[in-house]
């Protein structure tokens, strides 16, 4: 069946929807002009039909590479800006210089991590699949250098102050982040069906690395969750509005159940951070608690740091946190050195007689270095 043009209620842009010759299409046309959108639809239908009748090799263009990628289970997200930029560009012309130029034009001034995620990774995926199908030679892209990984954590006392400084609807969510190590999205869209308060467990399904995992719930966290007023749908919600019941003469107010947090929009390449959903309220709580340079994802770093401090078990930490390799959790061991203090304290005192016999005065050392 032909593709259809649709509009969403929150955007003036036309979107392509439908399935043609087994190819599922769900993408933005990038325009609010109906005539231009019709032309884009016709072009997209032609590309799919060409690939179906003559084979993918008929094109040899970036669009042909995209078709090969998507028809073999590729991820559609972040492709549209690349399609708009490259279009029918021959695959043979897409190299390192071309990729760097696309990064500057499509995402000017954005961080290396964003460029890696939204441009170099999907571009490399398309080119690799095109090479597998004989459409071009393999291309290896050099990616922007990422800054050193951030490990920001706070103490138990600071975490308690932060939770207390949160608005009522945020308190259980932030406590959950501190005591499960959940990623923000795993927490925001957690369903009650995956929470077992009696057994004290929570399940995170379809996580970032594709693996499901379970995490035990701290007894204090079980109590916090048990006090929530609902047991269906999303566990954590926005604040509900207050209403005055009829006949109460304004003396009584009831707060309705809040709406769930809006999921990430797969059609919006800028909507990639679950933390943005609580960024404003979380920042306000940090300000009230006088905690600086602390972001929602740092709750996960804090949980991991606490866990390692108490257990010294990197394998268990990797399992509970859902990391795919030990190298990703070693940083929490590197920043935790309290357990090494006894080994340092066993060293001879600088003031001991043995140390004094080997001591070189600062004046003599300075003269030696000057010669």
C-alpha positions as CSV (number, residue, x, y, z in Angstrom):
1,X,0.0,0.0,0.0
2,X,1.2,3.6,-0.6
3,X,2.7,5.5,2.2
4,X,0.6,8.0,4.1
5,X,1.3,11.6,5.2
6,X,0.2,12.4,8.7
7,X,0.5,15.3,11.2
8,X,0.9,15.0,14.9
9,X,-0.9,17.3,17.2
10,X,2.3,18.7,18.7
11,X,4.1,19.4,15.4
12,X,3.3,21.2,12.1
13,X,5.7,18.9,10.2
14,X,4.4,16.1,7.9
15,X,5.4,12.5,8.7
16,X,5.6,9.4,6.5
17,X,3.8,6.4,7.9
18,X,3.1,2.9,6.5
19,X,4.6,-0.2,5.1
20,X,5.5,-0.7,1.4
21,X,6.9,-4.0,0.0
22,X,7.7,-5.1,3.5
23,X,9.6,-1.9,4.4
24,X,8.2,-0.2,7.4
25,X,8.4,3.6,7.2
26,X,8.1,5.9,10.2
27,X,10.0,9.2,9.5
28,X,9.7,12.9,9.3
29,X,9.6,14.7,6.0
30,X,11.2,17.7,7.7
31,X,8.7,20.1,6.1
32,X,5.3,21.6,6.9
33,X,4.6,22.2,3.2
34,X,2.1,19.7,1.9
35,X,3.3,19.9,-1.7
36,X,6.9,19.4,-0.7
37,X,6.0,16.5,1.6
38,X,4.1,14.8,-1.3
39,X,7.2,15.0,-3.4
40,X,9.3,13.5,-0.6
41,X,6.7,10.7,-0.2
42,X,6.8,9.9,-3.9
43,X,10.6,9.8,-3.9
44,X,10.7,7.5,-0.9
45,X,8.1,5.2,-2.5
46,X,10.2,5.1,-5.6
47,X,13.3,4.2,-3.7
48,X,11.6,1.3,-2.0
49,X,10.1,0.0,-5.2
50,X,13.5,0.3,-7.0
51,X,15.1,-1.8,-4.3
52,X,12.3,-4.3,-4.4
53,X,12.3,-4.8,-8.2
54,X,16.0,-4.3,-9.2
55,X,17.7,-5.0,-5.9
56,X,19.4,-2.7,-3.5
57,X,22.5,-2.4,-5.7
58,X,20.4,-0.4,-8.2
59,X,21.2,2.8,-6.4
60,X,24.7,2.7,-5.0
61,X,23.7,5.9,-3.1
62,X,23.4,6.8,0.6
63,X,19.7,6.2,0.3
64,X,20.4,2.7,-1.0
65,X,22.7,2.1,2.0
66,X,19.9,3.3,4.3
67,X,17.5,0.9,2.7
68,X,19.9,-2.0,3.2
69,X,20.4,-1.0,6.8
70,X,16.7,-0.7,7.7
71,X,15.7,-3.8,5.8
72,X,18.1,-5.8,7.9
73,X,16.8,-4.6,11.3
74,X,18.7,-1.3,11.6
75,X,17.7,1.4,14.1
76,X,15.9,4.3,12.5
77,X,16.6,6.9,15.1
78,X,19.0,9.7,14.1
79,X,18.9,8.7,10.4
80,X,16.6,11.5,9.1
81,X,19.2,14.3,9.5
82,X,21.7,12.1,7.7
83,X,19.2,11.3,4.9
84,X,18.4,15.0,4.5
85,X,22.1,15.8,4.3
86,X,23.4,13.0,2.1
87,X,20.3,12.0,0.1
88,X,21.4,10.4,-3.2
89,X,25.1,11.1,-2.6
90,X,27.2,8.2,-3.9
91,X,28.5,6.0,-1.1
92,X,32.0,6.2,-2.6
93,X,32.1,9.9,-1.8
94,X,31.3,9.4,1.9
95,X,34.6,9.4,3.8
96,X,36.2,10.9,7.0
97,X,36.2,14.4,5.6
98,X,32.6,14.1,4.5
99,X,31.5,12.8,7.9
100,X,33.3,15.6,9.7
101,X,31.7,18.1,7.4
102,X,28.3,16.6,8.1
103,X,28.9,16.9,11.8
104,X,29.7,20.6,11.5
105,X,26.6,21.3,9.4
106,X,24.0,19.1,11.1
107,X,25.1,19.5,14.7
108,X,27.2,22.7,15.0
109,X,28.8,23.2,18.3
110,X,27.4,20.1,20.0
111,X,29.4,17.9,22.4
112,X,31.6,15.0,21.2
113,X,29.3,12.5,22.9
114,X,26.3,13.8,21.1
115,X,28.1,13.8,17.7
116,X,29.2,10.2,18.4
117,X,25.7,9.1,19.3
118,X,23.7,11.0,16.7
119,X,26.0,11.2,13.7
120,X,29.1,9.0,13.6
121,X,27.4,5.8,15.1
122,X,24.4,5.8,12.7
123,X,26.5,6.8,9.7
124,X,29.0,4.0,10.4
125,X,26.2,1.5,10.8
126,X,24.7,2.5,7.4
127,X,28.1,2.4,5.7
128,X,29.0,-1.0,7.3
129,X,25.8,-2.6,6.1
130,X,26.2,-1.1,2.6
131,X,29.7,-2.6,2.5
132,X,28.3,-6.0,3.5
133,X,26.0,-5.8,0.5
134,X,28.8,-4.8,-1.9
135,X,27.5,-1.3,-2.4
136,X,30.8,0.3,-1.3
137,X,34.2,-0.4,0.2
138,X,34.4,-0.5,4.1
139,X,34.9,2.9,5.7
140,X,36.3,3.3,9.2
141,X,35.5,6.7,10.8
142,X,37.7,8.4,13.4
143,X,35.3,9.7,16.1
144,X,35.7,12.9,18.2
145,X,37.7,12.3,21.4
146,X,35.4,12.0,24.4
147,X,36.3,13.8,27.7
148,X,37.3,11.7,30.7
149,X,34.3,9.9,32.2
150,X,32.7,11.8,35.1
151,X,32.3,10.3,38.5
152,X,30.5,12.7,40.8
153,X,29.0,11.3,44.0
154,X,27.8,12.6,47.4
155,X,27.7,11.3,50.9
156,X,24.8,9.6,52.7
157,X,24.1,12.8,54.6
158,X,24.1,14.9,51.5
159,X,21.8,12.5,49.8
160,X,19.4,12.6,52.7
161,X,19.4,16.4,52.6
162,X,18.8,16.4,48.8
163,X,15.8,14.0,49.2
164,X,14.3,16.2,51.9
165,X,14.8,19.2,49.7
166,X,12.8,17.7,46.8
167,X,9.2,18.4,46.0
168,X,6.8,15.7,47.3
169,X,6.4,14.0,43.9
170,X,10.2,13.9,43.4
171,X,11.2,12.5,46.8
172,X,10.3,8.8,46.2
173,X,11.9,9.0,42.7
174,X,15.2,10.4,43.9
175,X,15.3,7.9,46.8
176,X,14.8,5.2,44.3
177,X,17.7,6.4,42.1
178,X,20.0,6.5,45.1
179,X,19.1,3.0,46.4
180,X,18.8,1.0,43.1
181,X,21.4,2.6,40.8
182,X,18.7,2.8,38.1
183,X,19.2,4.8,35.0
184,X,16.8,7.8,34.8
185,X,14.7,6.3,32.1
186,X,14.5,2.9,33.9
187,X,13.0,4.7,36.9
188,X,10.8,7.2,35.1
189,X,8.9,4.6,33.1
190,X,9.0,1.8,35.6
191,X,5.6,0.0,35.8
192,X,4.1,-1.3,39.0
193,X,3.9,-4.8,37.3
194,X,7.7,-5.0,37.6
195,X,7.8,-4.1,41.3
196,X,7.4,-6.8,44.0
197,X,7.1,-5.1,47.4
198,X,6.5,-8.4,49.3
199,X,9.8,-9.9,48.0
200,X,11.5,-6.6,48.0
201,X,12.6,-6.7,44.3
202,X,12.3,-4.6,41.1
203,X,12.9,-5.7,37.5
204,X,14.2,-3.5,34.8
205,X,13.2,-4.8,31.4
206,X,14.6,-3.9,28.0
207,X,17.5,-1.9,29.4
208,X,20.1,0.2,27.6
209,X,22.4,-2.8,26.9
210,X,19.4,-5.0,26.0
211,X,19.5,-7.2,29.1
212,X,16.8,-7.5,31.7
213,X,18.0,-7.3,35.3
214,X,16.6,-7.5,38.8
215,X,17.7,-5.4,41.8
216,X,16.8,-6.0,45.5
217,X,15.0,-3.1,47.2
218,X,16.4,-1.6,50.4
219,X,13.9,-2.0,53.3
220,X,13.7,1.8,53.6
221,X,12.9,2.0,49.9
222,X,10.2,-0.6,50.2
223,X,8.5,1.5,52.9
224,X,8.7,4.6,50.7
225,X,7.2,2.9,47.7
226,X,4.5,1.2,49.9
227,X,3.3,4.7,50.9
228,X,2.6,5.8,47.3
229,X,-1.1,6.2,46.7
230,X,-1.4,4.1,43.5
231,X,-0.5,0.6,42.4
232,X,-1.1,0.7,38.6
233,X,0.8,2.1,35.6
234,X,3.9,4.1,36.1
235,X,5.3,4.1,39.6
236,X,6.6,7.7,39.5
237,X,4.5,10.5,38.2
238,X,4.3,14.3,37.8
239,X,2.5,16.2,40.5
240,X,-1.2,16.0,40.3
241,X,-3.4,19.0,40.4
242,X,-5.4,20.0,43.5
243,X,-9.2,20.1,43.5
244,X,-11.8,21.3,46.0
245,X,-14.6,18.7,46.4
246,X,-18.1,19.9,46.1
247,X,-19.7,20.9,49.4
248,X,-16.3,21.4,51.2
249,X,-16.6,25.2,51.1
250,X,-12.9,25.4,50.2
251,X,-11.9,23.9,53.6
252,X,-10.7,20.6,52.0
253,X,-8.4,19.9,49.0
254,X,-7.6,16.6,47.3
255,X,-4.6,16.1,45.0
256,X,-5.4,14.0,41.9
257,X,-3.0,11.4,40.6
258,X,-0.4,13.0,38.4
259,X,0.3,12.1,34.8
260,X,3.2,9.7,33.8
261,X,6.4,11.3,32.5
262,X,6.3,11.7,28.7
263,X,8.4,9.0,27.0
264,X,11.3,9.9,24.6
265,X,10.0,10.8,21.1
266,X,11.6,8.5,18.6
267,X,10.9,11.1,15.8
268,X,12.7,13.9,17.6
269,X,16.5,13.4,17.4
270,X,16.9,16.1,20.1
271,X,14.8,14.2,22.6
272,X,17.5,11.8,23.9
273,X,17.8,12.5,27.7
274,X,15.3,11.1,30.2
275,X,17.0,13.3,32.8
276,X,15.6,16.4,31.0
277,X,12.1,15.4,32.4
278,X,13.1,16.2,36.0
279,X,16.1,18.5,35.3
280,X,14.4,21.7,36.6
281,X,12.9,20.3,39.8
282,X,16.1,18.3,40.6
283,X,18.3,21.4,40.1
284,X,16.0,23.4,42.4
285,X,16.3,20.7,45.1
286,X,20.1,20.7,44.8
287,X,20.1,24.5,45.2
288,X,18.0,24.2,48.4
289,X,20.3,21.4,49.7
290,X,23.4,23.5,48.8
291,X,24.8,20.7,46.6
292,X,26.6,22.0,43.5
293,X,27.5,20.3,40.2
294,X,25.2,17.4,40.8
295,X,22.9,16.0,38.1
296,X,20.2,13.3,38.0
297,X,22.5,10.7,36.5
298,X,25.0,11.3,39.3
299,X,22.6,9.4,41.6
300,X,23.7,6.3,39.8
301,X,27.3,7.1,40.3
302,X,26.6,7.7,44.0
303,X,24.8,4.4,44.4
304,X,27.7,2.6,42.7
305,X,30.3,4.3,44.9
306,X,28.3,3.5,48.1
307,X,27.9,-0.1,47.0
308,X,31.6,-0.6,46.4
309,X,32.5,1.1,49.7
310,X,30.4,-1.4,51.6
311,X,31.0,-4.6,49.6
312,X,34.3,-4.3,47.5
313,X,32.7,-6.6,44.9
314,X,33.0,-5.3,41.4
315,X,31.3,-8.4,39.9
316,X,28.2,-7.9,42.0
317,X,28.3,-4.2,41.2
318,X,28.5,-4.8,37.5
319,X,25.6,-7.3,37.7
320,X,23.3,-5.1,39.7
321,X,24.0,-1.9,37.8
322,X,23.6,-3.5,34.4
323,X,27.1,-2.7,33.1
324,X,28.4,-4.9,30.3
325,X,32.1,-5.1,31.4
326,X,34.3,-4.8,34.5
327,X,36.2,-2.0,32.9
328,X,33.1,0.2,33.2
329,X,32.9,-0.3,37.0
330,X,36.6,-0.1,37.8
331,X,36.3,3.7,38.0
332,X,34.3,3.2,41.2
333,X,37.1,1.2,42.7
334,X,39.7,3.9,41.6
335,X,37.9,6.7,43.5
336,X,37.4,4.6,46.6
337,X,40.7,4.4,48.6
338,X,39.6,4.4,52.2
339,X,40.2,0.7,52.5
340,X,43.8,1.2,51.4
341,X,44.6,3.6,54.4
342,X,45.9,0.8,56.7
343,X,48.5,-0.3,54.1
344,X,49.7,3.3,53.9
345,X,49.7,3.7,57.7
346,X,52.1,0.7,58.0
347,X,54.8,2.7,56.3
348,X,57.6,4.1,58.6
349,X,56.9,7.5,60.1
350,X,58.8,10.4,58.6
351,X,59.9,11.3,62.2
352,X,61.3,7.8,63.0
353,X,65.0,7.3,63.6
354,X,65.4,5.1,60.6
355,X,63.7,7.7,58.4
356,X,65.8,10.5,59.9
357,X,69.0,8.7,59.0
358,X,68.0,8.7,55.3
359,X,66.6,12.2,55.4
360,X,68.1,14.8,53.0
361,X,67.5,18.4,54.0
362,X,65.4,20.6,51.7
363,X,68.4,23.0,51.3
364,X,70.8,20.2,50.2
365,X,68.2,18.8,47.8
366,X,67.6,22.2,46.3
367,X,71.3,22.7,45.7
368,X,71.7,19.3,44.1
369,X,68.8,20.0,41.7
370,X,70.3,23.4,40.8
371,X,73.7,21.8,39.7
